[in-house]
Amino acid sequence: MKRLDCRGLSCPFPLLKVRENLLETGKGDIIEILADDPLTKMDIPLLCQELGCELKEMEEGDNFIRFIVVKRI
């Protein structure tokens, strides 16, 4: 599982970083994403739909939002 830490980045930089990493991964690869920008709660699910990925999990903690994404295409 690849880990991508986007904490401290504000929109649009987390989305750009996630997009770049998803495009570089292969089918079936899993990425764990950590972010703290509230807009990622909307942006990451939309990006998953756009790129044919599956958002397996989204969890909110005190200072972070954690996503687990599986590349399907």
N, CA, C and O atoms as a CHARMM CRD file, in Angstrom:
* protein
*
  292
    1    1 MET  N      0.85400  -1.18100   0.00000 PROA 1      0.00000
    2    1 MET  CA     0.00000   0.00000   0.00000 PROA 1      0.00000
    3    1 MET  C      0.89400   1.23700   0.00000 PROA 1      0.00000
    4    1 MET  O      1.81000   1.36100   0.81400 PROA 1      0.00000
    5    2 LYS  N      0.61500   2.13200  -0.91100 PROA 2      0.00000
    6    2 LYS  CA     1.34300   3.38900  -0.99500 PROA 2      0.00000
    7    2 LYS  C      0.67700   4.40800  -0.07500 PROA 2      0.00000
    8    2 LYS  O     -0.55100   4.46300   0.00100 PROA 2      0.00000
    9    3 ARG  N      1.46900   5.20900   0.61900 PROA 3      0.00000
   10    3 ARG  CA     0.93800   6.25000   1.49800 PROA 3      0.00000
   11    3 ARG  C      1.28100   7.61800   0.92500 PROA 3      0.00000
   12    3 ARG  O      2.40300   7.87000   0.48600 PROA 3      0.00000
   13    4 LEU  N      0.29100   8.48400   0.94300 PROA 4      0.00000
   14    4 LEU  CA     0.45000   9.82200   0.39800 PROA 4      0.00000
   15    4 LEU  C     -0.00900  10.82500   1.45000 PROA 4      0.00000
   16    4 LEU  O     -1.18800  10.85500   1.80500 PROA 4      0.00000
   17    5 ASP  N      0.89900  11.63500   1.94400 PROA 5      0.00000
   18    5 ASP  CA     0.59100  12.60000   2.99100 PROA 5      0.00000
   19    5 ASP  C      0.40600  13.98500   2.37800 PROA 5      0.00000
   20    5 ASP  O      1.36500  14.60900   1.92300 PROA 5      0.00000
   21    6 CYS  N     -0.83900  14.45300   2.37200 PROA 6      0.00000
   22    6 CYS  CA    -1.16400  15.76300   1.80600 PROA 6      0.00000
   23    6 CYS  C     -1.52900  16.76200   2.90100 PROA 6      0.00000
   24    6 CYS  O     -2.06000  17.83400   2.61100 PROA 6      0.00000
   25    7 ARG  N     -1.25100  16.41900   4.14400 PROA 7      0.00000
   26    7 ARG  CA    -1.55400  17.34500   5.23300 PROA 7      0.00000
   27    7 ARG  C     -0.71000  18.60100   5.08100 PROA 7      0.00000
   28    7 ARG  O      0.46200  18.54400   4.71100 PROA 7      0.00000
   29    8 GLY  N     -1.33200  19.73000   5.37300 PROA 8      0.00000
   30    8 GLY  CA    -0.65000  21.00900   5.23500 PROA 8      0.00000
   31    8 GLY  C     -0.81400  21.64900   3.86500 PROA 8      0.00000
   32    8 GLY  O     -0.44100  22.80600   3.67400 PROA 8      0.00000
   33    9 LEU  N     -1.36800  20.90700   2.91000 PROA 9      0.00000
   34    9 LEU  CA    -1.59900  21.44600   1.57000 PROA 9      0.00000
   35    9 LEU  C     -3.05100  21.89100   1.45600 PROA 9      0.00000
   36    9 LEU  O     -3.95700  21.21500   1.94400 PROA 9      0.00000
   37   10 SER  N     -3.26100  23.01900   0.81600 PROA 10     0.00000
   38   10 SER  CA    -4.63500  23.49300   0.61900 PROA 10     0.00000
   39   10 SER  C     -5.00300  23.38300  -0.84900 PROA 10     0.00000
   40   10 SER  O     -4.14000  23.28900  -1.72200 PROA 10     0.00000
   41   11 CYS  N     -6.29500  23.39600  -1.10000 PROA 11     0.00000
   42   11 CYS  CA    -6.86000  23.24500  -2.43100 PROA 11     0.00000
   43   11 CYS  C     -6.20000  24.21500  -3.40300 PROA 11     0.00000
   44   11 CYS  O     -6.04800  25.39400  -3.08000 PROA 11     0.00000
   45   12 PRO  N     -5.81200  23.75700  -4.56200 PROA 12     0.00000
   46   12 PRO  CA    -6.06800  22.47700  -5.22700 PROA 12     0.00000
   47   12 PRO  C     -4.92400  21.47300  -5.10100 PROA 12     0.00000
   48   12 PRO  O     -4.96600  20.42300  -5.74300 PROA 12     0.00000
   49   13 PHE  N     -3.91200  21.76200  -4.30000 PROA 13     0.00000
   50   13 PHE  CA    -2.69900  20.94300  -4.29200 PROA 13     0.00000
   51   13 PHE  C     -2.90300  19.49700  -3.82700 PROA 13     0.00000
   52   13 PHE  O     -2.28500  18.60300  -4.40400 PROA 13     0.00000
   53   14 PRO  N     -3.74300  19.21500  -2.80500 PROA 14     0.00000
   54   14 PRO  CA    -3.95700  17.80000  -2.47300 PROA 14     0.00000
   55   14 PRO  C     -4.54500  17.02200  -3.64400 PROA 14     0.00000
   56   14 PRO  O     -4.12600  15.89800  -3.92200 PROA 14     0.00000
   57   15 LEU  N     -5.50000  17.61400  -4.32000 PROA 15     0.00000
   58   15 LEU  CA    -6.14200  16.94400  -5.44600 PROA 15     0.00000
   59   15 LEU  C     -5.14700  16.68800  -6.57700 PROA 15     0.00000
   60   15 LEU  O     -5.14300  15.60900  -7.16800 PROA 15     0.00000
   61   16 LEU  N     -4.31800  17.66400  -6.87200 PROA 16     0.00000
   62   16 LEU  CA    -3.32100  17.50200  -7.93800 PROA 16     0.00000
   63   16 LEU  C     -2.32200  16.39500  -7.58800 PROA 16     0.00000
   64   16 LEU  O     -1.94600  15.59900  -8.44800 PROA 16     0.00000
   65   17 LYS  N     -1.90100  16.35000  -6.33600 PROA 17     0.00000
   66   17 LYS  CA    -0.94800  15.33400  -5.89600 PROA 17     0.00000
   67   17 LYS  C     -1.57700  13.93400  -5.95000 PROA 17     0.00000
   68   17 LYS  O     -0.93100  12.97500  -6.37300 PROA 17     0.00000
   69   18 VAL  N     -2.82400  13.82600  -5.52500 PROA 18     0.00000
   70   18 VAL  CA    -3.52500  12.53600  -5.56100 PROA 18     0.00000
   71   18 VAL  C     -3.72600  12.08900  -7.00600 PROA 18     0.00000
   72   18 VAL  O     -3.48600  10.92800  -7.33500 PROA 18     0.00000
   73   19 ARG  N     -4.16400  13.00200  -7.86600 PROA 19     0.00000
   74   19 ARG  CA    -4.36600  12.67200  -9.28300 PROA 19     0.00000
   75   19 ARG  C     -3.07600  12.13400  -9.90400 PROA 19     0.00000
   76   19 ARG  O     -3.08300  11.09900 -10.57100 PROA 19     0.00000
   77   20 GLU  N     -1.98800  12.83500  -9.68200 PROA 20     0.00000
   78   20 GLU  CA    -0.69700  12.42800 -10.24000 PROA 20     0.00000
   79   20 GLU  C     -0.31900  11.02200  -9.77000 PROA 20     0.00000
   80   20 GLU  O      0.13100  10.19800 -10.56600 PROA 20     0.00000
   81   21 ASN  N     -0.50000  10.75500  -8.48700 PROA 21     0.00000
   82   21 ASN  CA    -0.15300   9.43900  -7.95200 PROA 21     0.00000
   83   21 ASN  C     -1.07900   8.35400  -8.47500 PROA 21     0.00000
   84   21 ASN  O     -0.61500   7.25100  -8.76600 PROA 21     0.00000
   85   22 LEU  N     -2.36200   8.62500  -8.60500 PROA 22     0.00000
   86   22 LEU  CA    -3.28800   7.63600  -9.13500 PROA 22     0.00000
   87   22 LEU  C     -2.98200   7.30500 -10.59200 PROA 22     0.00000
   88   22 LEU  O     -3.09800   6.15200 -11.00600 PROA 22     0.00000
   89   23 LEU  N     -2.59800   8.29600 -11.35500 PROA 23     0.00000
   90   23 LEU  CA    -2.27500   8.04700 -12.76300 PROA 23     0.00000
   91   23 LEU  C     -1.00300   7.21800 -12.91100 PROA 23     0.00000
   92   23 LEU  O     -0.82000   6.53800 -13.92100 PROA 23     0.00000
   93   24 GLU  N     -0.12000   7.26900 -11.90500 PROA 24     0.00000
   94   24 GLU  CA     1.13700   6.51800 -11.95100 PROA 24     0.00000
   95   24 GLU  C      0.99600   5.08800 -11.43500 PROA 24     0.00000
   96   24 GLU  O      1.89000   4.26800 -11.64600 PROA 24     0.00000
   97   25 THR  N     -0.11600   4.77500 -10.75900 PROA 25     0.00000
   98   25 THR  CA    -0.28200   3.44500 -10.18000 PROA 25     0.00000
   99   25 THR  C     -0.92800   2.49200 -11.17900 PROA 25     0.00000
  100   25 THR  O     -1.48100   2.90500 -12.19800 PROA 25     0.00000
  101   26 GLY  N     -0.84300   1.22800 -10.85900 PROA 26     0.00000
  102   26 GLY  CA    -1.42900   0.21200 -11.71600 PROA 26     0.00000
  103   26 GLY  C     -2.75100  -0.30100 -11.16800 PROA 26     0.00000
  104   26 GLY  O     -3.11800  -0.02200 -10.02600 PROA 26     0.00000
  105   27 LYS  N     -3.45000  -1.04700 -11.99300 PROA 27     0.00000
  106   27 LYS  CA    -4.73900  -1.62000 -11.61300 PROA 27     0.00000
  107   27 LYS  C     -4.57800  -2.48500 -10.35500 PROA 27     0.00000
  108   27 LYS  O     -3.67800  -3.32100 -10.27000 PROA 27     0.00000
  109   28 GLY  N     -5.46600  -2.26400  -9.38700 PROA 28     0.00000
  110   28 GLY  CA    -5.43900  -3.02400  -8.15000 PROA 28     0.00000
  111   28 GLY  C     -4.58500  -2.41400  -7.05500 PROA 28     0.00000
  112   28 GLY  O     -4.65100  -2.84700  -5.90500 PROA 28     0.00000
  113   29 ASP  N     -3.78400  -1.41100  -7.39600 PROA 29     0.00000
  114   29 ASP  CA    -2.95200  -0.76000  -6.38400 PROA 29     0.00000
  115   29 ASP  C     -3.82700   0.00600  -5.39100 PROA 29     0.00000
  116   29 ASP  O     -4.89800   0.50200  -5.74100 PROA 29     0.00000
  117   30 ILE  N     -3.35700   0.09000  -4.15900 PROA 30     0.00000
  118   30 ILE  CA    -4.07500   0.76800  -3.08100 PROA 30     0.00000
  119   30 ILE  C     -3.24000   1.94300  -2.59600 PROA 30     0.00000
  120   30 ILE  O     -2.03300   1.82000  -2.39100 PROA 30     0.00000
  121   31 ILE  N     -3.90000   3.08400  -2.41600 PROA 31     0.00000
  122   31 ILE  CA    -3.23900   4.27900  -1.89400 PROA 31     0.00000
  123   31 ILE  C     -3.98400   4.74500  -0.65000 PROA 31     0.00000
  124   31 ILE  O     -5.20700   4.88000  -0.65200 PROA 31     0.00000
  125   32 GLU  N     -3.22400   4.98700   0.40600 PROA 32     0.00000
  126   32 GLU  CA    -3.76200   5.62000   1.60300 PROA 32     0.00000
  127   32 GLU  C     -3.39500   7.09700   1.52400 PROA 32     0.00000
  128   32 GLU  O     -2.22700   7.44400   1.34900 PROA 32     0.00000
  129   33 ILE  N     -4.39100   7.95800   1.65500 PROA 33     0.00000
  130   33 ILE  CA    -4.19100   9.39700   1.53300 PROA 33     0.00000
  131   33 ILE  C     -4.55800  10.05000   2.85900 PROA 33     0.00000
  132   33 ILE  O     -5.62400   9.78500   3.41500 PROA 33     0.00000
  133   34 LEU  N     -3.67800  10.89700   3.36000 PROA 34     0.00000
  134   34 LEU  CA    -3.96200  11.70600   4.53600 PROA 34     0.00000
  135   34 LEU  C     -4.02600  13.16200   4.10500 PROA 34     0.00000
  136   34 LEU  O     -3.14100  13.64800   3.40200 PROA 34     0.00000
  137   35 ALA  N     -5.06500  13.84700   4.52500 PROA 35     0.00000
  138   35 ALA  CA    -5.24700  15.25200   4.17800 PROA 35     0.00000
  139   35 ALA  C     -5.86100  15.97500   5.37200 PROA 35     0.00000
  140   35 ALA  O     -6.39900  15.34700   6.28400 PROA 35     0.00000
  141   36 ASP  N     -5.77400  17.29500   5.35300 PROA 36     0.00000
  142   36 ASP  CA    -6.44200  18.06800   6.39300 PROA 36     0.00000
  143   36 ASP  C     -7.25800  19.22700   5.82100 PROA 36     0.00000
  144   36 ASP  O     -7.83900  20.00800   6.57400 PROA 36     0.00000
  145   37 ASP  N     -7.30100  19.34000   4.50700 PROA 37     0.00000
  146   37 ASP  CA    -8.13300  20.35000   3.85500 PROA 37     0.00000
  147   37 ASP  C     -9.55500  19.79300   3.73900 PROA 37     0.00000
  148   37 ASP  O     -9.75200  18.75500   3.10800 PROA 37     0.00000
  149   38 PRO  N    -10.55300  20.46500   4.33600 PROA 38     0.00000
  150   38 PRO  CA   -11.92500  19.95500   4.31000 PROA 38     0.00000
  151   38 PRO  C    -12.48500  19.73300   2.90300 PROA 38     0.00000
  152   38 PRO  O    -13.37400  18.90100   2.71900 PROA 38     0.00000
  153   39 LEU  N    -11.98300  20.45800   1.92000 PROA 39     0.00000
  154   39 LEU  CA   -12.48500  20.29300   0.55300 PROA 39     0.00000
  155   39 LEU  C    -12.15300  18.92800  -0.03700 PROA 39     0.00000
  156   39 LEU  O    -12.79600  18.49900  -0.99500 PROA 39     0.00000
  157   40 THR  N    -11.16400  18.24500   0.51900 PROA 40     0.00000
  158   40 THR  CA   -10.82500  16.92300  -0.00500 PROA 40     0.00000
  159   40 THR  C    -11.96400  15.92200   0.19300 PROA 40     0.00000
  160   40 THR  O    -12.05200  14.93100  -0.53200 PROA 40     0.00000
  161   41 LYS  N    -12.83800  16.17800   1.17300 PROA 41     0.00000
  162   41 LYS  CA   -13.98300  15.27200   1.38600 PROA 41     0.00000
  163   41 LYS  C    -14.90600  15.25500   0.17300 PROA 41     0.00000
  164   41 LYS  O    -15.59000  14.25800  -0.06300 PROA 41     0.00000
  165   42 MET  N    -14.94000  16.32700  -0.59400 PROA 42     0.00000
  166   42 MET  CA   -15.72300  16.36700  -1.83700 PROA 42     0.00000
  167   42 MET  C    -14.85400  16.00400  -3.04100 PROA 42     0.00000
  168   42 MET  O    -15.28700  15.28200  -3.93900 PROA 42     0.00000
  169   43 ASP  N    -13.62000  16.51700  -3.04300 PROA 43     0.00000
  170   43 ASP  CA   -12.75300  16.37900  -4.21300 PROA 43     0.00000
  171   43 ASP  C    -12.27800  14.95200  -4.46700 PROA 43     0.00000
  172   43 ASP  O    -12.29000  14.49700  -5.61000 PROA 43     0.00000
  173   44 ILE  N    -11.86300  14.24300  -3.42600 PROA 44     0.00000
  174   44 ILE  CA   -11.31400  12.89600  -3.61200 PROA 44     0.00000
  175   44 ILE  C    -12.37400  11.92800  -4.14600 PROA 44     0.00000
  176   44 ILE  O    -12.08700  11.19500  -5.09300 PROA 44     0.00000
  177   45 PRO  N    -13.58900  11.89300  -3.57900 PROA 45     0.00000
  178   45 PRO  CA   -14.60400  10.99800  -4.17300 PROA 45     0.00000
  179   45 PRO  C    -14.90800  11.31800  -5.63700 PROA 45     0.00000
  180   45 PRO  O    -15.09000  10.40400  -6.44200 PROA 45     0.00000
  181   46 LEU  N    -14.96500  12.59300  -5.98700 PROA 46     0.00000
  182   46 LEU  CA   -15.21400  12.96600  -7.38600 PROA 46     0.00000
  183   46 LEU  C    -14.05700  12.54300  -8.28800 PROA 46     0.00000
  184   46 LEU  O    -14.27300  12.07900  -9.40700 PROA 46     0.00000
  185   47 LEU  N    -12.84100  12.70400  -7.80300 PROA 47     0.00000
  186   47 LEU  CA   -11.67300  12.28000  -8.57200 PROA 47     0.00000
  187   47 LEU  C    -11.68800  10.76600  -8.78100 PROA 47     0.00000
  188   47 LEU  O    -11.33600  10.28200  -9.85700 PROA 47     0.00000
  189   48 CYS  N    -12.09300  10.02900  -7.75900 PROA 48     0.00000
  190   48 CYS  CA   -12.18200   8.56600  -7.88600 PROA 48     0.00000
  191   48 CYS  C    -13.16300   8.17600  -8.98800 PROA 48     0.00000
  192   48 CYS  O    -12.87800   7.28700  -9.79000 PROA 48     0.00000
  193   49 GLN  N    -14.30700   8.83300  -9.02900 PROA 49     0.00000
  194   49 GLN  CA   -15.28900   8.55300 -10.09000 PROA 49     0.00000
  195   49 GLN  C    -14.70300   8.86900 -11.45600 PROA 49     0.00000
  196   49 GLN  O    -14.85600   8.09600 -12.40200 PROA 49     0.00000
  197   50 GLU  N    -14.03600  10.00300 -11.55100 PROA 50     0.00000
  198   50 GLU  CA   -13.47500  10.44300 -12.82400 PROA 50     0.00000
  199   50 GLU  C    -12.40700   9.47800 -13.34400 PROA 50     0.00000
  200   50 GLU  O    -12.33000   9.22100 -14.54500 PROA 50     0.00000
  201   51 LEU  N    -11.58700   8.94700 -12.43900 PROA 51     0.00000
  202   51 LEU  CA   -10.46800   8.10000 -12.85100 PROA 51     0.00000
  203   51 LEU  C    -10.76100   6.60700 -12.76600 PROA 51     0.00000
  204   51 LEU  O     -9.87700   5.78800 -13.01500 PROA 51     0.00000
  205   52 GLY  N    -11.99600   6.24300 -12.41600 PROA 52     0.00000
  206   52 GLY  CA   -12.35200   4.83500 -12.33400 PROA 52     0.00000
  207   52 GLY  C    -11.73600   4.12000 -11.14200 PROA 52     0.00000
  208   52 GLY  O    -11.37500   2.94700 -11.22900 PROA 52     0.00000
  209   53 CYS  N    -11.62100   4.82900 -10.03900 PROA 53     0.00000
  210   53 CYS  CA   -11.07500   4.25500  -8.81100 PROA 53     0.00000
  211   53 CYS  C    -12.20200   4.02300  -7.81700 PROA 53     0.00000
  212   53 CYS  O    -13.29200   4.58000  -7.94700 PROA 53     0.00000
  213   54 GLU  N    -11.92000   3.19200  -6.82500 PROA 54     0.00000
  214   54 GLU  CA   -12.91000   2.90800  -5.79000 PROA 54     0.00000
  215   54 GLU  C    -12.45100   3.53100  -4.47400 PROA 54     0.00000
  216   54 GLU  O    -11.34500   3.26700  -4.00300 PROA 54     0.00000
  217   55 LEU  N    -13.30600   4.35100  -3.89500 PROA 55     0.00000
  218   55 LEU  CA   -13.04100   4.89500  -2.56600 PROA 55     0.00000
  219   55 LEU  C    -13.53000   3.86800  -1.56000 PROA 55     0.00000
  220   55 LEU  O    -14.72900   3.76100  -1.30400 PROA 55     0.00000
  221   56 LYS  N    -12.59300   3.10900  -0.98700 PROA 56     0.00000
  222   56 LYS  CA   -12.94100   2.02200  -0.06900 PROA 56     0.00000
  223   56 LYS  C    -13.28600   2.54200   1.32200 PROA 56     0.00000
  224   56 LYS  O    -14.11400   1.96200   2.02500 PROA 56     0.00000
  225   57 GLU  N    -12.64200   3.64300   1.71100 PROA 57     0.00000
  226   57 GLU  CA   -12.81900   4.10900   3.08000 PROA 57     0.00000
  227   57 GLU  C    -12.51600   5.60000   3.16700 PROA 57     0.00000
  228   57 GLU  O    -11.60700   6.10400   2.50900 PROA 57     0.00000
  229   58 MET  N    -13.29800   6.29900   3.99600 PROA 58     0.00000
  230   58 MET  CA   -13.01600   7.68800   4.33400 PROA 58     0.00000
  231   58 MET  C    -13.26600   7.83400   5.82700 PROA 58     0.00000
  232   58 MET  O    -14.35700   7.53700   6.31400 PROA 58     0.00000
  233   59 GLU  N    -12.25800   8.29000   6.54700 PROA 59     0.00000
  234   59 GLU  CA   -12.32100   8.40000   7.99600 PROA 59     0.00000
  235   59 GLU  C    -11.83600   9.77900   8.40400 PROA 59     0.00000
  236   59 GLU  O    -10.81800  10.26100   7.90800 PROA 59     0.00000
  237   60 GLU  N    -12.56600  10.41000   9.30500 PROA 60     0.00000
  238   60 GLU  CA   -12.15000  11.70700   9.82100 PROA 60     0.00000
  239   60 GLU  C    -11.62000  11.56700  11.23500 PROA 60     0.00000
  240   60 GLU  O    -12.26300  10.96100  12.09200 PROA 60     0.00000
  241   61 GLY  N    -10.45000  12.12700  11.47300 PROA 61     0.00000
  242   61 GLY  CA    -9.86000  12.17500  12.80000 PROA 61     0.00000
  243   61 GLY  C     -9.85100  13.61000  13.28900 PROA 61     0.00000
  244   61 GLY  O    -10.45500  14.48800  12.67300 PROA 61     0.00000
  245   62 ASP  N     -9.17300  13.84400  14.38500 PROA 62     0.00000
  246   62 ASP  CA    -9.12700  15.18600  14.95000 PROA 62     0.00000
  247   62 ASP  C     -8.46200  16.19500  14.01500 PROA 62     0.00000
  248   62 ASP  O     -8.94900  17.31500  13.86200 PROA 62     0.00000
  249   63 ASN  N     -7.35900  15.80200  13.39400 PROA 63     0.00000
  250   63 ASN  CA    -6.60600  16.73300  12.55100 PROA 63     0.00000
  251   63 ASN  C     -6.33200  16.18500  11.15700 PROA 63     0.00000
  252   63 ASN  O     -5.39500  16.62100  10.48800 PROA 63     0.00000
  253   64 PHE  N     -7.14500  15.23500  10.72000 PROA 64     0.00000
  254   64 PHE  CA    -6.87500  14.64800   9.40700 PROA 64     0.00000
  255   64 PHE  C     -8.13300  14.00400   8.83700 PROA 64     0.00000
  256   64 PHE  O     -9.10600  13.74200   9.54500 PROA 64     0.00000
  257   65 ILE  N     -8.07600  13.76200   7.54800 PROA 65     0.00000
  258   65 ILE  CA    -9.05600  12.94900   6.83300 PROA 65     0.00000
  259   65 ILE  C     -8.24800  11.86400   6.13500 PROA 65     0.00000
  260   65 ILE  O     -7.26700  12.16100   5.45200 PROA 65     0.00000
  261   66 ARG  N     -8.65100  10.61300   6.30100 PROA 66     0.00000
  262   66 ARG  CA    -7.92200   9.47900   5.73000 PROA 66     0.00000
  263   66 ARG  C     -8.79900   8.80800   4.68000 PROA 66     0.00000
  264   66 ARG  O     -9.96900   8.51100   4.91700 PROA 66     0.00000
  265   67 PHE  N     -8.20600   8.58000   3.52200 PROA 67     0.00000
  266   67 PHE  CA    -8.88500   7.92200   2.41000 PROA 67     0.00000
  267   67 PHE  C     -8.12600   6.67100   2.04000 PROA 67     0.00000
  268   67 PHE  O     -6.89600   6.65900   2.05700 PROA 67     0.00000
  269   68 ILE  N     -8.84700   5.62300   1.70700 PROA 68     0.00000
  270   68 ILE  CA    -8.23900   4.42900   1.10200 PROA 68     0.00000
  271   68 ILE  C     -8.85300   4.29800  -0.28900 PROA 68     0.00000
  272   68 ILE  O    -10.06900   4.16400  -0.43200 PROA 68     0.00000
  273   69 VAL  N     -8.00500   4.33700  -1.30600 PROA 69     0.00000
  274   69 VAL  CA    -8.45100   4.32400  -2.70100 PROA 69     0.00000
  275   69 VAL  C     -7.81400   3.14200  -3.41900 PROA 69     0.00000
  276   69 VAL  O     -6.62100   2.87600  -3.27100 PROA 69     0.00000
  277   70 VAL  N     -8.63500   2.43100  -4.20600 PROA 70     0.00000
  278   70 VAL  CA    -8.14400   1.30500  -5.01300 PROA 70     0.00000
  279   70 VAL  C     -8.27500   1.67000  -6.47600 PROA 70     0.00000
  280   70 VAL  O     -9.33900   2.08400  -6.93700 PROA 70     0.00000
  281   71 LYS  N     -7.18600   1.51200  -7.19600 PROA 71     0.00000
  282   71 LYS  CA    -7.18900   1.79500  -8.64100 PROA 71     0.00000
  283   71 LYS  C     -7.87600   0.63800  -9.35700 PROA 71     0.00000
  284   71 LYS  O     -7.42300  -0.50100  -9.24600 PROA 71     0.00000
  285   72 ARG  N     -8.94500   0.89800 -10.08100 PROA 72     0.00000
  286   72 ARG  CA    -9.70900  -0.16600 -10.74100 PROA 72     0.00000
  287   72 ARG  C     -9.46500  -0.26700 -12.23200 PROA 72     0.00000
  288   72 ARG  O     -9.74800  -1.30400 -12.83100 PROA 72     0.00000
  289   73 ILE  N     -8.95200   0.77100 -12.83800 PROA 73     0.00000
  290   73 ILE  CA    -8.72200   0.75200 -14.29900 PROA 73     0.00000
  291   73 ILE  C     -7.24100   0.84600 -14.58100 PROA 73     0.00000
  292   73 ILE  O     -6.83200   0.84500 -15.74200 PROA 73     0.00000
